[in-house]
């Protein structure tokens, strides 16, 4: 017996469904623009603009970066939550997409009209539609593995002998717990912590660890707490603070994950950071200043990605002229330049409100760059080839 059309399995990548999903993203963009949102520099709307560029290109994982930049303000913006639901659905993360969609419709009930296409697109390919062949029993839904709440890890840490191997093993074990990948979850912080530790930046890791602890909403979440204690020990070990290492490892004594993490705690209990070596002779490098180079500079917001990689966000083109004027995002402006110090000061236009904390020009052999530093570690780098 051939099942009816309503009985067909609905796949998340069905061409017709994909077309409907893309159309829904475009319609949601029009609905958002109809609210006349603030899209000025460093606003939520500015980040949503970049997120929409990725979404409309089908780059759903890339859209997560500008969505993450919206910060706490984004948690209360219904369209941030809606576009987050689209991005998660595009990655097949049904449960997380549903959570974001619920937040969006709670803040703005009218967005419920996008629920069906988001839910359908996020559904795994093996999940059947609600309707089934007559007389056939519906397949019960598969539930997610509760690895994150099990009293012990499903995998045991392997012995390690180097800091790099220990961090890689920690990341592997953390992934095996099936952590929530929702924005601002513990997993979101753990990615940043591991990045800082791989960059030998234990102070930055400790800031993220503190933020992750404050974000924990479930006191009984022993898995998250165990890994944060472990990462705290990593940061202390890199700083050479044996007292803090002992304190962090002691916090794991009563954890149900203590045995699984034993090879890592053994490594940290004896780890000594490398001794400082003699500072090598300085290598001549470009210094700020000199004649300013006019032209079209490609700008990027510098952001860390996963596993020590970069995940920079494009910020458009800055067109600089030697007569003291510039253009950015279609808006003209003016600047002053000190050739001795390399300091460039914006006096009008897009970059004059707010004015960056520091802007410098450097000329290299084959390239020139303009470094723009904003508050809250928002660093831009704009470059141009000289060939």
NORNORBEL-V553876 format. One record per backbone hydrogen bond with DSSP energy under -1.0 kcal/mol. NH is the residue of the N-H (numbers start at 1). CO is the residue of the C=O. E is the energy in kcal/mol with one decimal. If there is no record, write none. Layout:
nh = [NH/NH]
co = [CO/CO]
e = [E/E]
This chain:
nh = [7/8/14/18/19/20/21/22/23/24/25/26/27/28/29/30/31/32/33/34/35/36/43/47/48/49/50/51/52/53/54/55/56/58/59/60/63/64/65/67/68/69/70/71/76/77/81/82/83/84/85/86/87/88/89/90/92/93/94/97/98/99/100/101/102/103/104/105/106/107/108/111/112/113/114/115/118/119/120/121/122/127/136/149/157/166/167/168/169/170/171/172/173/174/175/176/177/178/185/189/190/191/192/193/194/195/196/197/198/199/200/201/205/206/207/208/209/210/211/212/213/214/215/221/222/225/226/227/228/229/230/231/232/233/234/235/236/237/238/239/241/242/245/246/247/248/249/250/251/252/253/255/258/261/262/265/266/267/268/269/289/290/295/297/298/299/300/301/302/305/309/311/313/315/318/319/320/321/324/326/327/328/331/333/334/335/336/338/342/344/345/347/348/352/357/358/360/361/362/364/368/369/370/371/372/373/374/379/380/381/382/383/384/386]
co = [4/5/11/14/15/16/17/18/19/20/21/22/23/24/25/26/27/28/29/30/32/33/40/43/44/45/46/47/48/49/50/51/52/55/54/58/59/61/62/63/64/65/67/68/73/74/77/78/79/80/81/82/83/84/85/86/89/88/92/93/94/95/96/97/98/99/100/101/102/103/104/108/109/110/111/112/114/115/116/117/118/124/133/146/260/162/163/164/165/166/167/168/169/170/171/172/174/175/182/185/186/187/188/189/190/191/192/193/194/195/197/196/201/202/203/204/205/206/207/208/209/210/211/218/220/221/222/223/224/225/226/227/228/229/230/231/232/233/234/235/236/240/241/242/243/244/245/246/247/249/250/252/255/257/259/261/262/263/264/265/361/339/320/318/383/316/381/313/379/309/306/303/301/299/297/327/295/325/321/333/319/331/328/326/348/324/345/343/338/359/336/334/334/349/373/373/371/342/369/367/384/362/382/360/380/358/378/377/372/300/370/298/368/366]
e = [-1.4/-1.3/-1.4/-3.0/-2.3/-2.0/-2.4/-2.6/-2.2/-2.0/-2.0/-2.1/-2.3/-2.6/-2.0/-1.9/-2.2/-2.3/-2.7/-1.8/-1.4/-1.9/-2.0/-1.5/-2.3/-1.9/-1.2/-2.2/-2.7/-1.5/-1.6/-2.6/-2.8/-1.6/-2.7/-1.2/-1.4/-1.1/-1.2/-1.6/-2.2/-1.2/-1.1/-1.2/-1.2/-1.2/-1.9/-1.9/-2.8/-2.1/-1.9/-2.1/-2.4/-2.5/-2.5/-2.4/-1.7/-2.6/-1.4/-2.4/-2.4/-1.9/-2.2/-2.5/-2.4/-1.8/-2.2/-2.7/-1.8/-1.9/-2.4/-2.3/-2.0/-1.2/-1.9/-1.8/-1.9/-2.7/-2.4/-2.1/-1.9/-1.9/-2.4/-1.6/-2.4/-2.1/-2.4/-2.2/-2.3/-2.2/-2.3/-2.1/-2.4/-2.6/-2.3/-1.5/-1.2/-1.6/-1.9/-1.5/-2.9/-2.2/-1.0/-2.6/-2.8/-1.8/-2.4/-2.6/-2.3/-1.4/-1.5/-2.8/-1.8/-2.2/-1.5/-1.8/-2.4/-2.4/-2.0/-2.5/-2.3/-1.9/-1.5/-2.3/-2.2/-1.6/-2.3/-2.1/-2.1/-2.3/-2.2/-2.7/-2.0/-1.8/-1.8/-2.3/-2.3/-2.4/-2.3/-1.4/-2.4/-1.1/-1.8/-2.4/-2.1/-2.6/-2.5/-2.1/-1.4/-1.1/-1.6/-1.6/-1.5/-1.9/-1.1/-2.2/-2.8/-1.6/-2.3/-2.0/-2.1/-2.9/-2.2/-3.1/-2.4/-2.9/-1.4/-3.3/-2.6/-3.4/-2.1/-2.8/-2.5/-2.8/-2.9/-2.7/-2.9/-2.2/-1.1/-1.9/-2.1/-2.3/-1.9/-2.5/-1.1/-2.2/-2.8/-2.3/-2.7/-2.6/-2.9/-2.4/-1.6/-1.7/-1.5/-1.5/-2.1/-2.2/-2.5/-3.3/-2.1/-2.8/-2.8/-2.3/-1.8/-3.1/-2.5/-1.1/-3.4/-2.0/-2.5/-2.2/-2.1/-3.3]
